[in-house]
């Protein structure tokens, strides 16, 4: 398994408020985290860094203590996300300039060819298997709700004026309710974890084509380059996991 990462400020923003973490340690735990911060000057940057730091520390410190069952690992992810949520929320309460800061969060843990995911917000995780790409996560966004309710199509959502409006984020409320997802990692699977700075700029079909046509080493660079060429309106972060 190989992992490639890239983060980029984009063409418009004055700072990069995305944060990511990658760790593969000796006890078989593989941990990948991505957070896309929001909330005024420096607020989003702080929220995303607190999220990745708190979650990674919590999971790596507690992982050896659990029994490694499916439920115990998913519970660990949920506890880590709850811990990070409290850390962000409390910091925002103590500093007026950081009020309303928050972040999206993708936590992907691989252990013994099983995938465990904690998800909140509109960053995304995709799986590519046999040349087909599937979005594993569901956006916690206003336009996703409109799609689910049948009010708009997925094509209409792509250019919807409120497509960046989140229904859920980490750190904006005292309580957090992340999606917890379990699936199996197959040989030759590829995984993409990305912020919406990528998916708002290029389509899923374009992402899949880039993966197919690029060498594994070049995938993240080409994805970021294409997002910037399409406008680069936001920070762009990509984690590409290649299990071929």
VEXSE-633472 format. One line per field, with one value per residue (C-alpha): residue number from 1; residue in one letter; x negated, y, z. Coordinates in nm, 3 decimals. Each point is the difference from the previous one (the first is absolute). Layout:
n (NUM, ...) $
res (A, ...) $
px (X, ...) $
py (Y, ...) $
pz (Z, ...) $
% end
This chain:
n (1, 2, 3, 4, 5, 6, 7, 8, 9, 10, 11, 12, 13, 14, 15, 16, 17, 18, 19, 20, 21, 22, 23, 24, 25, 26, 27, 28, 29, 30, 31, 32, 33, 34, 35, 36, 37, 38, 39, 40, 41, 42, 43, 44, 45, 46, 47, 48, 49, 50, 51, 52, 53, 54, 55, 56, 57, 58, 59, 60, 61, 62, 63, 64, 65, 66, 67, 68, 69, 70, 71, 72, 73, 74, 75, 76, 77, 78, 79, 80, 81, 82, 83, 84, 85, 86, 87, 88, 89, 90, 91, 92, 93, 94, 95, 96, 97, 98, 99, 100, 101, 102, 103, 104, 105, 106, 107, 108, 109, 110, 111, 112, 113, 114, 115, 116, 117, 118, 119, 120, 121, 122, 123, 124, 125, 126, 127, 128, 129, 130, 131, 132, 133, 134, 135, 136, 137, 138, 139, 140, 141, 142, 143, 144, 145, 146, 147, 148, 149, 150, 151, 152, 153, 154, 155, 156, 157, 158, 159, 160, 161, 162, 163, 164, 165, 166, 167, 168, 169, 170, 171, 172, 173, 174, 175, 176, 177, 178, 179, 180, 181, 182, 183, 184, 185, 186, 187, 188, 189, 190, 191, 192, 193, 194, 195, 196, 197, 198, 199, 200, 201, 202, 203, 204, 205, 206, 207, 208, 209, 210, 211, 212, 213, 214, 215, 216, 217, 218, 219, 220, 221, 222, 223, 224, 225, 226, 227, 228, 229, 230, 231, 232, 233, 234, 235, 236, 237, 238, 239, 240, 241, 242, 243, 244) $
res (X, X, X, X, X, X, X, X, X, X, X, X, X, X, X, X, X, X, X, X, X, X, X, X, X, X, X, X, X, X, X, X, X, X, X, X, X, X, X, X, X, X, X, X, X, X, X, X, X, X, X, X, X, X, X, X, X, X, X, X, X, X, X, X, X, X, X, X, X, X, X, X, X, X, X, X, X, X, X, X, X, X, X, X, X, X, X, X, X, X, X, X, X, X, X, X, X, X, X, X, X, X, X, X, X, X, X, X, X, X, X, X, X, X, X, X, X, X, X, X, X, X, X, X, X, X, X, X, X, X, X, X, X, X, X, X, X, X, X, X, X, X, X, X, X, X, X, X, X, X, X, X, X, X, X, X, X, X, X, X, X, X, X, X, X, X, X, X, X, X, X, X, X, X, X, X, X, X, X, X, X, X, X, X, X, X, X, X, X, X, X, X, X, X, X, X, X, X, X, X, X, X, X, X, X, X, X, X, X, X, X, X, X, X, X, X, X, X, X, X, X, X, X, X, X, X, X, X, X, X, X, X, X, X, X, X, X, X, X, X, X, X, X, X) $
px (0.000, -0.131, 0.124, -0.042, 0.111, 0.017, 0.152, 0.016, 0.127, 0.179, 0.024, 0.226, -0.038, -0.257, -0.078, 0.035, 0.259, -0.020, -0.193, -0.088, -0.174, -0.139, -0.143, -0.084, -0.148, -0.154, 0.313, 0.189, 0.199, 0.025, 0.161, 0.089, 0.170, 0.112, 0.167, 0.121, 0.033, 0.242, 0.064, -0.159, -0.362, -0.207, 0.309, 0.025, -0.373, 0.006, 0.310, -0.143, -0.334, 0.164, 0.218, -0.284, -0.226, 0.265, 0.141, -0.338, -0.133, 0.317, 0.010, -0.371, -0.009, 0.316, -0.024, -0.211, 0.251, 0.303, 0.085, -0.011, 0.356, 0.203, 0.214, -0.293, -0.189, 0.307, 0.060, -0.361, 0.050, 0.317, -0.168, -0.295, 0.232, 0.199, -0.326, -0.110, 0.341, -0.020, -0.354, 0.103, 0.326, -0.166, -0.276, 0.256, 0.194, -0.314, -0.101, 0.251, -0.195, 0.038, 0.375, 0.181, -0.322, 0.033, -0.124, 0.097, -0.166, -0.085, -0.159, -0.094, -0.154, -0.120, -0.071, -0.037, 0.158, 0.306, 0.092, 0.152, 0.116, 0.118, 0.150, 0.148, 0.046, -0.052, -0.354, 0.020, -0.138, 0.014, -0.084, -0.115, 0.046, -0.017, 0.004, 0.316, -0.002, 0.242, 0.051, -0.007, 0.100, 0.315, -0.041, 0.154, 0.103, 0.313, -0.018, -0.044, 0.324, 0.171, -0.126, 0.117, 0.342, 0.027, 0.011, -0.305, -0.215, -0.366, -0.088, 0.192, -0.176, -0.340, 0.072, 0.250, -0.061, 0.022, -0.214, -0.249, 0.263, -0.063, 0.265, -0.265, -0.356, -0.247, -0.033, 0.298, 0.227, -0.049, 0.113, -0.111, 0.159, -0.245, 0.075, -0.181, -0.070, -0.149, -0.108, -0.260, -0.321, -0.060, -0.325, -0.041, 0.239, -0.092, 0.131, 0.018, 0.057, 0.049, 0.127, 0.270, -0.265, -0.045, 0.358, 0.141, -0.247, -0.004, 0.262, -0.010, -0.039, -0.306, -0.146, 0.041, -0.158, -0.300, -0.048, 0.023, -0.237, -0.264, -0.272, 0.072, -0.278, 0.160, 0.368, 0.007, -0.207, 0.220, 0.322, -0.118, -0.127, 0.335, 0.192, -0.217, 0.037, 0.378, -0.016, -0.161, 0.268, -0.082, -0.282, -0.054, -0.115, -0.022, -0.108, -0.035, -0.029, -0.106, 0.049, -0.105) $
py (0.000, 0.342, 0.341, 0.334, 0.338, 0.361, 0.318, 0.332, 0.347, 0.033, 0.316, 0.221, -0.058, 0.189, -0.300, -0.377, -0.107, -0.369, -0.238, -0.368, -0.282, -0.333, -0.275, -0.365, -0.153, -0.330, -0.151, -0.011, 0.319, 0.224, 0.336, 0.278, 0.325, 0.303, 0.316, 0.307, 0.292, 0.291, 0.309, 0.336, 0.105, -0.284, -0.166, -0.271, -0.062, -0.047, -0.223, -0.234, -0.030, -0.066, -0.266, -0.192, 0.027, -0.098, -0.291, -0.145, 0.021, -0.151, -0.295, -0.083, 0.014, -0.210, -0.250, -0.256, 0.001, -0.117, -0.355, 0.087, -0.117, 0.190, 0.169, 0.092, 0.165, 0.195, 0.104, 0.118, 0.216, 0.148, 0.072, 0.165, 0.221, 0.095, 0.090, 0.218, 0.166, 0.103, 0.133, 0.222, 0.114, 0.094, 0.194, 0.195, 0.085, 0.144, 0.228, 0.239, 0.007, -0.378, -0.018, -0.222, -0.161, -0.363, -0.256, -0.295, -0.327, -0.325, -0.272, -0.317, -0.287, -0.319, -0.309, -0.353, 0.093, 0.151, 0.367, 0.207, 0.356, 0.293, 0.278, 0.343, 0.283, 0.006, -0.122, -0.340, -0.352, -0.193, -0.362, -0.104, -0.369, -0.164, 0.340, 0.107, 0.285, 0.005, 0.281, -0.173, 0.306, 0.211, 0.378, 0.171, 0.294, 0.191, -0.101, -0.368, 0.023, 0.157, -0.290, -0.260, 0.170, -0.004, 0.378, 0.029, -0.236, -0.074, 0.191, 0.305, -0.022, 0.049, 0.367, 0.068, 0.339, -0.161, -0.306, 0.101, 0.023, -0.274, -0.170, -0.150, 0.091, -0.081, 0.249, 0.225, -0.160, -0.164, -0.337, -0.171, -0.287, -0.138, -0.268, -0.325, -0.229, -0.349, -0.175, -0.244, 0.089, -0.223, -0.054, 0.260, 0.246, 0.367, 0.261, 0.377, 0.230, 0.362, 0.340, 0.175, 0.220, -0.296, -0.117, 0.351, 0.058, -0.327, -0.270, -0.355, -0.124, 0.223, -0.127, -0.361, 0.072, 0.162, -0.304, -0.232, 0.199, 0.105, -0.194, -0.049, 0.246, 0.270, -0.035, 0.258, 0.250, -0.025, 0.024, 0.316, 0.145, -0.059, 0.153, 0.309, 0.021, -0.011, 0.300, -0.112, 0.179, -0.182, -0.186, -0.345, -0.307, -0.356, -0.326, -0.285, -0.356, -0.261, -0.364, -0.151) $
pz (0.000, -0.097, 0.106, -0.174, 0.136, -0.114, 0.137, -0.183, 0.086, -0.334, -0.209, 0.213, 0.375, 0.210, 0.223, -0.006, 0.258, -0.093, 0.224, -0.039, 0.185, -0.123, 0.221, -0.055, 0.315, 0.096, 0.161, -0.331, 0.052, -0.306, 0.070, -0.243, 0.103, -0.199, 0.131, -0.193, 0.240, -0.007, 0.207, -0.070, 0.011, 0.148, 0.154, -0.264, 0.005, 0.378, -0.009, -0.263, 0.177, 0.336, -0.165, -0.165, 0.305, 0.255, -0.200, -0.098, 0.356, 0.149, -0.238, 0.008, 0.380, 0.052, -0.286, 0.187, 0.287, -0.200, -0.112, -0.375, -0.068, -0.258, 0.266, 0.223, -0.287, -0.113, 0.363, 0.018, -0.308, 0.145, 0.335, -0.177, -0.205, 0.312, 0.175, -0.293, -0.019, 0.365, -0.046, -0.293, 0.159, 0.329, -0.177, -0.202, 0.318, 0.161, -0.288, -0.156, -0.328, -0.033, 0.056, -0.251, -0.121, -0.104, -0.246, -0.211, 0.100, -0.173, 0.214, -0.188, 0.197, -0.168, 0.211, -0.135, -0.336, 0.162, -0.042, 0.280, -0.073, 0.208, -0.212, 0.058, -0.251, -0.377, -0.049, -0.167, -0.018, -0.328, -0.076, -0.346, -0.074, -0.344, -0.173, 0.183, 0.251, 0.293, 0.251, 0.339, 0.202, -0.024, 0.013, 0.301, -0.217, -0.092, -0.367, 0.090, 0.200, -0.301, -0.214, 0.252, 0.020, -0.381, -0.030, -0.227, -0.205, 0.074, -0.317, 0.122, 0.336, -0.163, -0.074, 0.282, 0.171, 0.345, -0.068, 0.271, 0.275, 0.257, 0.212, 0.232, 0.095, 0.275, 0.284, -0.076, 0.264, 0.341, -0.136, -0.320, -0.192, -0.259, -0.256, 0.083, -0.296, -0.027, -0.318, -0.131, -0.183, -0.301, -0.186, -0.276, 0.168, -0.009, 0.244, -0.035, 0.298, -0.109, 0.101, -0.202, -0.158, -0.234, -0.051, -0.051, -0.281, -0.194, -0.050, 0.129, -0.359, -0.041, 0.329, -0.112, -0.339, 0.165, 0.226, -0.301, -0.217, 0.256, 0.177, 0.372, 0.083, -0.218, 0.097, 0.281, -0.197, -0.310, 0.205, 0.174, -0.327, -0.172, 0.292, -0.020, -0.377, 0.048, 0.232, 0.325, 0.201, 0.325, 0.172, -0.151, 0.193, -0.132, 0.164, -0.251, 0.137, -0.255, 0.104, -0.334) $
% end
